[in-house]
């Protein structure tokens, strides 16, 4: 079963005190659902309190990315409802992330289209 149950199961396999376990435990305790989204600063404070210091970029390119390759999908949003990091609890939470991806894909498609235009101008 994806989302929360996958994370609850996965946490138990992690070394106590590891950055990954601390992050997932924090999210399970404080960030279930979009209305409980937590900013990076809250995660960072929690990690530092436990003697762990990682950069947001390290988290994003590590655990966050890894979570999106399986059933354990950590949500993130940079605006509006659900701004911050959260665990997907219901369909509406998942829809927030879906809409974020659709916007991101549209922007990237625009960049690709612009590149194609420039290539055609340079090498018709």
MODELLER restraints for C-alpha pairs under 7 A, 6 or more apart:
rsr = mdl.restraints
at = mdl.atoms
rsr.add(forms.Gaussian(group=physical.xy_distance, feature=features.Distance(at['CA:2:A'], at['CA:71:A']), mean=4.57, stdev=0.5))
rsr.add(forms.Gaussian(group=physical.xy_distance, feature=features.Distance(at['CA:2:A'], at['CA:72:A']), mean=6.19, stdev=0.5))
rsr.add(forms.Gaussian(group=physical.xy_distance, feature=features.Distance(at['CA:3:A'], at['CA:71:A']), mean=5.85, stdev=0.5))
rsr.add(forms.Gaussian(group=physical.xy_distance, feature=features.Distance(at['CA:3:A'], at['CA:72:A']), mean=5.02, stdev=0.5))
rsr.add(forms.Gaussian(group=physical.xy_distance, feature=features.Distance(at['CA:3:A'], at['CA:73:A']), mean=5.75, stdev=0.5))
rsr.add(forms.Gaussian(group=physical.xy_distance, feature=features.Distance(at['CA:3:A'], at['CA:88:A']), mean=6.02, stdev=0.5))
rsr.add(forms.Gaussian(group=physical.xy_distance, feature=features.Distance(at['CA:4:A'], at['CA:87:A']), mean=6.78, stdev=0.5))
rsr.add(forms.Gaussian(group=physical.xy_distance, feature=features.Distance(at['CA:4:A'], at['CA:88:A']), mean=6.83, stdev=0.5))
rsr.add(forms.Gaussian(group=physical.xy_distance, feature=features.Distance(at['CA:4:A'], at['CA:89:A']), mean=6.62, stdev=0.5))
rsr.add(forms.Gaussian(group=physical.xy_distance, feature=features.Distance(at['CA:6:A'], at['CA:71:A']), mean=6.24, stdev=0.5))
rsr.add(forms.Gaussian(group=physical.xy_distance, feature=features.Distance(at['CA:6:A'], at['CA:72:A']), mean=5.46, stdev=0.5))
rsr.add(forms.Gaussian(group=physical.xy_distance, feature=features.Distance(at['CA:7:A'], at['CA:72:A']), mean=5.53, stdev=0.5))
rsr.add(forms.Gaussian(group=physical.xy_distance, feature=features.Distance(at['CA:11:A'], at['CA:21:A']), mean=5.80, stdev=0.5))
rsr.add(forms.Gaussian(group=physical.xy_distance, feature=features.Distance(at['CA:11:A'], at['CA:24:A']), mean=6.74, stdev=0.5))
rsr.add(forms.Gaussian(group=physical.xy_distance, feature=features.Distance(at['CA:14:A'], at['CA:21:A']), mean=5.85, stdev=0.5))
rsr.add(forms.Gaussian(group=physical.xy_distance, feature=features.Distance(at['CA:15:A'], at['CA:21:A']), mean=6.90, stdev=0.5))
rsr.add(forms.Gaussian(group=physical.xy_distance, feature=features.Distance(at['CA:19:A'], at['CA:52:A']), mean=6.48, stdev=0.5))
rsr.add(forms.Gaussian(group=physical.xy_distance, feature=features.Distance(at['CA:20:A'], at['CA:63:A']), mean=6.81, stdev=0.5))
rsr.add(forms.Gaussian(group=physical.xy_distance, feature=features.Distance(at['CA:22:A'], at['CA:47:A']), mean=6.80, stdev=0.5))
rsr.add(forms.Gaussian(group=physical.xy_distance, feature=features.Distance(at['CA:23:A'], at['CA:43:A']), mean=6.86, stdev=0.5))
rsr.add(forms.Gaussian(group=physical.xy_distance, feature=features.Distance(at['CA:27:A'], at['CA:86:A']), mean=6.42, stdev=0.5))
rsr.add(forms.Gaussian(group=physical.xy_distance, feature=features.Distance(at['CA:27:A'], at['CA:87:A']), mean=6.66, stdev=0.5))
rsr.add(forms.Gaussian(group=physical.xy_distance, feature=features.Distance(at['CA:30:A'], at['CA:36:A']), mean=6.63, stdev=0.5))
rsr.add(forms.Gaussian(group=physical.xy_distance, feature=features.Distance(at['CA:31:A'], at['CA:37:A']), mean=5.11, stdev=0.5))
rsr.add(forms.Gaussian(group=physical.xy_distance, feature=features.Distance(at['CA:31:A'], at['CA:38:A']), mean=6.06, stdev=0.5))
rsr.add(forms.Gaussian(group=physical.xy_distance, feature=features.Distance(at['CA:31:A'], at['CA:86:A']), mean=4.76, stdev=0.5))
rsr.add(forms.Gaussian(group=physical.xy_distance, feature=features.Distance(at['CA:31:A'], at['CA:87:A']), mean=6.06, stdev=0.5))
rsr.add(forms.Gaussian(group=physical.xy_distance, feature=features.Distance(at['CA:32:A'], at['CA:86:A']), mean=5.74, stdev=0.5))
rsr.add(forms.Gaussian(group=physical.xy_distance, feature=features.Distance(at['CA:32:A'], at['CA:87:A']), mean=4.79, stdev=0.5))
rsr.add(forms.Gaussian(group=physical.xy_distance, feature=features.Distance(at['CA:32:A'], at['CA:88:A']), mean=6.56, stdev=0.5))
rsr.add(forms.Gaussian(group=physical.xy_distance, feature=features.Distance(at['CA:32:A'], at['CA:89:A']), mean=6.21, stdev=0.5))
rsr.add(forms.Gaussian(group=physical.xy_distance, feature=features.Distance(at['CA:33:A'], at['CA:86:A']), mean=5.90, stdev=0.5))
rsr.add(forms.Gaussian(group=physical.xy_distance, feature=features.Distance(at['CA:33:A'], at['CA:87:A']), mean=5.58, stdev=0.5))
rsr.add(forms.Gaussian(group=physical.xy_distance, feature=features.Distance(at['CA:33:A'], at['CA:88:A']), mean=5.40, stdev=0.5))
rsr.add(forms.Gaussian(group=physical.xy_distance, feature=features.Distance(at['CA:33:A'], at['CA:89:A']), mean=5.06, stdev=0.5))
rsr.add(forms.Gaussian(group=physical.xy_distance, feature=features.Distance(at['CA:33:A'], at['CA:93:A']), mean=6.20, stdev=0.5))
rsr.add(forms.Gaussian(group=physical.xy_distance, feature=features.Distance(at['CA:34:A'], at['CA:81:A']), mean=6.66, stdev=0.5))
rsr.add(forms.Gaussian(group=physical.xy_distance, feature=features.Distance(at['CA:34:A'], at['CA:82:A']), mean=4.19, stdev=0.5))
rsr.add(forms.Gaussian(group=physical.xy_distance, feature=features.Distance(at['CA:34:A'], at['CA:86:A']), mean=5.92, stdev=0.5))
rsr.add(forms.Gaussian(group=physical.xy_distance, feature=features.Distance(at['CA:34:A'], at['CA:93:A']), mean=5.57, stdev=0.5))
rsr.add(forms.Gaussian(group=physical.xy_distance, feature=features.Distance(at['CA:35:A'], at['CA:81:A']), mean=6.72, stdev=0.5))
rsr.add(forms.Gaussian(group=physical.xy_distance, feature=features.Distance(at['CA:35:A'], at['CA:82:A']), mean=5.67, stdev=0.5))
rsr.add(forms.Gaussian(group=physical.xy_distance, feature=features.Distance(at['CA:36:A'], at['CA:86:A']), mean=6.75, stdev=0.5))
rsr.add(forms.Gaussian(group=physical.xy_distance, feature=features.Distance(at['CA:37:A'], at['CA:82:A']), mean=5.22, stdev=0.5))
rsr.add(forms.Gaussian(group=physical.xy_distance, feature=features.Distance(at['CA:37:A'], at['CA:83:A']), mean=5.99, stdev=0.5))
rsr.add(forms.Gaussian(group=physical.xy_distance, feature=features.Distance(at['CA:37:A'], at['CA:84:A']), mean=4.98, stdev=0.5))
rsr.add(forms.Gaussian(group=physical.xy_distance, feature=features.Distance(at['CA:37:A'], at['CA:85:A']), mean=5.04, stdev=0.5))
rsr.add(forms.Gaussian(group=physical.xy_distance, feature=features.Distance(at['CA:37:A'], at['CA:86:A']), mean=4.65, stdev=0.5))
rsr.add(forms.Gaussian(group=physical.xy_distance, feature=features.Distance(at['CA:38:A'], at['CA:84:A']), mean=4.83, stdev=0.5))
rsr.add(forms.Gaussian(group=physical.xy_distance, feature=features.Distance(at['CA:38:A'], at['CA:85:A']), mean=5.15, stdev=0.5))
rsr.add(forms.Gaussian(group=physical.xy_distance, feature=features.Distance(at['CA:38:A'], at['CA:86:A']), mean=6.50, stdev=0.5))
rsr.add(forms.Gaussian(group=physical.xy_distance, feature=features.Distance(at['CA:39:A'], at['CA:84:A']), mean=4.41, stdev=0.5))
rsr.add(forms.Gaussian(group=physical.xy_distance, feature=features.Distance(at['CA:39:A'], at['CA:85:A']), mean=6.24, stdev=0.5))
rsr.add(forms.Gaussian(group=physical.xy_distance, feature=features.Distance(at['CA:40:A'], at['CA:56:A']), mean=6.88, stdev=0.5))
rsr.add(forms.Gaussian(group=physical.xy_distance, feature=features.Distance(at['CA:40:A'], at['CA:84:A']), mean=6.81, stdev=0.5))
rsr.add(forms.Gaussian(group=physical.xy_distance, feature=features.Distance(at['CA:47:A'], at['CA:53:A']), mean=6.40, stdev=0.5))
rsr.add(forms.Gaussian(group=physical.xy_distance, feature=features.Distance(at['CA:64:A'], at['CA:74:A']), mean=6.20, stdev=0.5))
rsr.add(forms.Gaussian(group=physical.xy_distance, feature=features.Distance(at['CA:67:A'], at['CA:73:A']), mean=4.69, stdev=0.5))
rsr.add(forms.Gaussian(group=physical.xy_distance, feature=features.Distance(at['CA:67:A'], at['CA:74:A']), mean=5.95, stdev=0.5))
rsr.add(forms.Gaussian(group=physical.xy_distance, feature=features.Distance(at['CA:68:A'], at['CA:74:A']), mean=6.99, stdev=0.5))
rsr.add(forms.Gaussian(group=physical.xy_distance, feature=features.Distance(at['CA:74:A'], at['CA:85:A']), mean=6.97, stdev=0.5))
rsr.add(forms.Gaussian(group=physical.xy_distance, feature=features.Distance(at['CA:74:A'], at['CA:86:A']), mean=6.06, stdev=0.5))
rsr.add(forms.Gaussian(group=physical.xy_distance, feature=features.Distance(at['CA:74:A'], at['CA:87:A']), mean=5.19, stdev=0.5))
rsr.add(forms.Gaussian(group=physical.xy_distance, feature=features.Distance(at['CA:74:A'], at['CA:88:A']), mean=6.78, stdev=0.5))
rsr.add(forms.Gaussian(group=physical.xy_distance, feature=features.Distance(at['CA:75:A'], at['CA:85:A']), mean=5.60, stdev=0.5))
rsr.add(forms.Gaussian(group=physical.xy_distance, feature=features.Distance(at['CA:75:A'], at['CA:86:A']), mean=5.03, stdev=0.5))
rsr.add(forms.Gaussian(group=physical.xy_distance, feature=features.Distance(at['CA:75:A'], at['CA:87:A']), mean=5.67, stdev=0.5))
rsr.add(forms.Gaussian(group=physical.xy_distance, feature=features.Distance(at['CA:75:A'], at['CA:88:A']), mean=6.22, stdev=0.5))
rsr.add(forms.Gaussian(group=physical.xy_distance, feature=features.Distance(at['CA:75:A'], at['CA:97:A']), mean=6.30, stdev=0.5))
rsr.add(forms.Gaussian(group=physical.xy_distance, feature=features.Distance(at['CA:76:A'], at['CA:83:A']), mean=6.87, stdev=0.5))
rsr.add(forms.Gaussian(group=physical.xy_distance, feature=features.Distance(at['CA:76:A'], at['CA:84:A']), mean=5.44, stdev=0.5))
rsr.add(forms.Gaussian(group=physical.xy_distance, feature=features.Distance(at['CA:76:A'], at['CA:85:A']), mean=4.42, stdev=0.5))
rsr.add(forms.Gaussian(group=physical.xy_distance, feature=features.Distance(at['CA:76:A'], at['CA:86:A']), mean=6.26, stdev=0.5))
rsr.add(forms.Gaussian(group=physical.xy_distance, feature=features.Distance(at['CA:76:A'], at['CA:97:A']), mean=6.97, stdev=0.5))
rsr.add(forms.Gaussian(group=physical.xy_distance, feature=features.Distance(at['CA:77:A'], at['CA:83:A']), mean=4.74, stdev=0.5))
rsr.add(forms.Gaussian(group=physical.xy_distance, feature=features.Distance(at['CA:77:A'], at['CA:84:A']), mean=5.43, stdev=0.5))
rsr.add(forms.Gaussian(group=physical.xy_distance, feature=features.Distance(at['CA:77:A'], at['CA:85:A']), mean=6.78, stdev=0.5))
rsr.add(forms.Gaussian(group=physical.xy_distance, feature=features.Distance(at['CA:77:A'], at['CA:97:A']), mean=6.99, stdev=0.5))
rsr.add(forms.Gaussian(group=physical.xy_distance, feature=features.Distance(at['CA:78:A'], at['CA:84:A']), mean=6.31, stdev=0.5))
rsr.add(forms.Gaussian(group=physical.xy_distance, feature=features.Distance(at['CA:88:A'], at['CA:94:A']), mean=5.99, stdev=0.5))
